[in-house]
């Protein structure tokens, strides 16, 4: 997969918008943070730390936590919390055998060359160090993806090259982990229907920009409206409350 682009075109993270539309992401990450079980004195890398909300939770354990993210705006927001946060490409982590644990929540599915990321994580860990993560797995937002692809196709636009995510099966990701030298402790897919505080329009505005990259504003709006209409039959209840069809892949592995 070395020819796969590292990051999705058109996706620009803004800390304020993310906090407004997707504050559920760090909140729901507390279960995987508990699986990490950070200890005082450990060195932990938070991979894809975002605005640092969950990084703060890890730091309260007494561990030394470094957050890295590809978004300068997110890193600035994390630094504003007093955290050690750095702009770093996860495909090329500049660390060698430095961390007792690498943690990641809701970020790895954006990193399309997953084998490069796994190799980077392996290199960053001390021998015996643990890798604990949760991200979109096979079947994640399947209805949303289908609606977006259909709305694009209706206008003669292929969505295949625009698809911004890697949602692996347990078997796929297990194979990549073991090939990189990890020993898997646990790995599973977890269906998790997720209420959307600002509805489907807010979710799409936050996460679906790669599908619309380079299109005229009028076309973008028509595609979004079409997708929301298609999804209203399956993901919205009679009161207008929206739920996203999330499926998460959660894992714990050792170097």
N, C-alpha and C positions, 0 to 999 in steps of 0.2 A: 504493500500500500504506500510505497514511498512517493508515488506520483499524486497522491491525494492532497488537496490544499489543506493547510492547517486550520484555518478559521473560515467561518461562513461569511461570504461577502454581504455587506448591507446590514450586518448586525452590530449596532453601536450601543454599548451599555451606558445607561445614565442612572446614577445611584438614586436620585429623587424619584424618577419614574418607576424604577424597580421596587422601591420601598412602597410606593402607592399601589401598584398593581399586583405585586408578587411577594408581599410580606409573609405569606404562608410558607415560602420556600425554606427560610432558616428555621421557622417554627417547627415545621415537620421534620427538619434535620436533627432534632434533638435526640431522636431514637438512635440514629446511627452514631451520634456523638457519645451516647451511652455505651454502644458497642465498642467504641474506641477505648473507653475507660482510661482517660489520661491520668497520669500520675505526676505528683510534684517532682521537679528536677529533670523530667524528660524534655527532650527537644523534639518538637512536633512541627511538621510542615502542613499547612492548610492549603491544599491545591485547588485553586479557583475560589478564593476566599470571599469574592464579592465585596460588599460594603463592610464586612468584618463582624456582622452581628453574631454569627455562630462562632467565629474565631474568639470573640470575647468570652463566650461560654467555656471554650477549651482552656483559655488562659486562667480562668478562675480556679483551675485545679492546682495551680502552682507550677505548671509546665511552662517552658519557654516556647512560645508559638510564633512562627514566622508565616505570614500569609502571602501568597503569590496569586496574581491574577493578570490576565492579558489586557484588562481595561484600565487605563490611567484614571478615569473618573471613579471607578470602584475603589481602586487603590487609594486615591486621595480621601475618599469617604472612610475607608478603614483606618488610615493614618489619623484622621480627625478624631477617632476613638482612642487614640494613643497607642495603636498597635504597630508592630514592625511589619509593614506591608510593602511589597515590591512588585513592579511591573516585570513579569517574567512569562516567557512562552513555555508552557508545560511540556512541549515536545522536546525542549532542550534545557532541562533544569540544570543550573550551574552548581550542583551540589554533588559531592562524592562521599558516601558513607558517613553522613553527618547527623542523621535523624533516627530517633527511636521509633517514630511512627510517621506515616504520611496519611493524612485524612483528606477526604474530598466529598462534598455534598452538592448534588444537582449541577455538576459541571462537566463531568467526563464525556457526556454524550455530545457535547459541542466540539470535542477534540477528535477530528476525523481520522487522523493517523494514530489509532489507539495503540498500535504496537510500539511506536516511538515513545508515546507517553508512558506505557508500562515499563519499557526499558529505562526511561529517565527516572521513574519512581524507584525501580529496583536499585539503580546506581546511587540514588540519594539516601537510601536506608543503610543503617548499620547492619552487620550480620545478625540475623535473628529479629530484626525490626519488623513491624507490622504495617500492613496496608489495609486501611478500612475506608470503604467508600459506598456511596449510594448515588445512583444516577438513573436516567431513563433506560429501561430494558425493553426487550422484544414485546411489541404490542402497545408501547407507550403512545399516548395521544393518537391512536390509530384512526379514530373517527375524524379528529381534527385534520390530520394529514390527508385523509381521503377527500375531505371537503375542499381543502385548499388545492389539491391536485386537480380535482374535478372543475373547480372554478377557473383555474388556469387553462386547463384543456379546452374548456368551452370557448376560450378566446384564442385558441390555436397556439398556446404557449406551453411548451414542455416543462413540467416541474421536476423531472428527474435530476437534471444538472443543478437545480436550485435547492435540492433537499439538503438541509443543514445538519442533520443529526445522525448519530450512530447508536442504534438501539439493539444491542446484541442479545442473543439467547444465552442461557447459562452455559451451554456447551461451547459456544463460540468464545466467550470471554474466559472460561476455564482453560481452554486450549492455549489462548494467548498468555495467560498468567503462568501456566506450567512451562511453556516454551521459554519464557523469560527467566525461569529459575525460582518462581514462587511455589510455596506449598500452601494449598488452599485449606483453610480451617472451616469456612462456611461460605456458601454462595446460593442465593435464591432470588426468584422473581416474586414481587409482592404487589398484587393489584391494590391500588389506592385511589379510588374516586376522590377527587379533590375539589371542594367548593371554591369558586372564583369570586373574590370580593368585589371586583369591578366588571364582572361578566365576561362573556367571550370576546367582546370588542376590546376590553382592556388587556386580556391575555394575548390576543393577536397583535395588538399594538406593541406589546413588550417583547414577544418571542418570534413572531412570524415574518420579520422584515426580510430575511434572505429569500423568501418566496417571491417578494415584490421588488427586489433590487433592480434598479435601472428602468423601471416602468413609469409611464406618465402618471401623474397624480390621479387623474380621472379613472384610469384603468385600475390603479391600486385600490381606490375606493370601491369600485364596482366588484372587484374580486373579493374584497373583505365582506362587503354586504352580501354577496352571493354565498360565501362560506358560512357566515352567521345564519343566514336563512336555512341552509341545508342542515346545519347542526342543531337548529332550534327544535327539531323533531325528536332528537335523541338525547341531547345534553342539557336541555332547559326544562324545568318543571312548569306546572300550570301557573305558578306565581312569578315566573320570570327569573328564578334562581338557576344559575349555571353551575355545572360540575364538569371538570375535565377528566377524561378517561386515562388517568395516570397508571402506569405499571413501572415499578422501580426495581432495579437490580441492586441488591445489597450484598456486600462481600467483606470477608476478613481473610487475609492471607499473610504469610510470613516469608521473609527473605531467607 
